[in-house]
């Protein structure tokens, strides 16, 4: 059985992923920034007698990565699978999102997984094998208005992962991306904290406010029909057991459809598809709101 590290394990894909790997018989190191939020995972692990170890890890603090990984190797002897799952969203237009917000998203969603991966590579090279799974998104292949920080981070992650794949294959290390549609996780909690369309500190006079409000309403209305994160967790396990020949894994039928559409069009077709998918023709046509 494998030794698995998964980040962002207190909820969502990370929580379900930790359980799925452990139920598969793997030894799981479930990391999270605040271990005080591990109660639900610990309770589930105890009730099923699962081999899950809770570890503190903040993916925005790369200076802690070496010690964290060495501790896992000292305890378990190796690292077979790394699942880079931790992520955040920050809704808004480019003009409205502060530089600090842009950097926070990139630090968490791009630099965090990339630098943690860089830190684990020497261990995997030494053992001559390993699997690195990056939690991407449909936002990593389809840039929608009002989602710029998150989309930028996932586009960057997709490109870096595709490059990395060809850098490390000679060492027996495999790399994969998971692309998923809308799932019922807590990633939107801060953006959708109440019934307000936008956070109180969002610029009241922003010319982009109607656009971003429309996108948040769309997200809020979609959550009731969102997929369960266990679907993605099962894909994690499937990838870990695969031969590594597949780079992009679509977790659901929506992802399959979108990826097929995006990779099957020229630039005009891509633009037309994105306009249709985002429902923002009204915005591009100079209207004040969707009709």
Secondary structure as GFF3:
##gff-version 3
##sequence-region A 1 291
A	DSSP	beta_strand	3	6	.	.	.	ID=ss1
A	DSSP	alpha_helix	12	23	.	.	.	ID=ss2
A	DSSP	beta_strand	27	32	.	.	.	ID=ss3
A	DSSP	three_ten_helix	35	37	.	.	.	ID=ss4
A	DSSP	alpha_helix	39	48	.	.	.	ID=ss5
A	DSSP	beta_strand	52	56	.	.	.	ID=ss6
A	DSSP	three_ten_helix	62	64	.	.	.	ID=ss7
A	DSSP	alpha_helix	65	76	.	.	.	ID=ss8
A	DSSP	beta_strand	81	84	.	.	.	ID=ss9
A	DSSP	alpha_helix	99	106	.	.	.	ID=ss10
A	DSSP	pi_helix	107	111	.	.	.	ID=ss11
A	DSSP	alpha_helix	112	127	.	.	.	ID=ss12
A	DSSP	beta_strand	130	135	.	.	.	ID=ss13
A	DSSP	three_ten_helix	138	140	.	.	.	ID=ss14
A	DSSP	alpha_helix	148	168	.	.	.	ID=ss15
A	DSSP	three_ten_helix	169	171	.	.	.	ID=ss16
A	DSSP	beta_strand	173	179	.	.	.	ID=ss17
A	DSSP	three_ten_helix	186	188	.	.	.	ID=ss18
A	DSSP	alpha_helix	209	222	.	.	.	ID=ss19
A	DSSP	three_ten_helix	223	225	.	.	.	ID=ss20
A	DSSP	alpha_helix	230	240	.	.	.	ID=ss21
A	DSSP	beta_strand	248	250	.	.	.	ID=ss22
A	DSSP	alpha_helix	253	262	.	.	.	ID=ss23
A	DSSP	alpha_helix	267	278	.	.	.	ID=ss24
A	DSSP	alpha_helix	281	284	.	.	.	ID=ss25
###
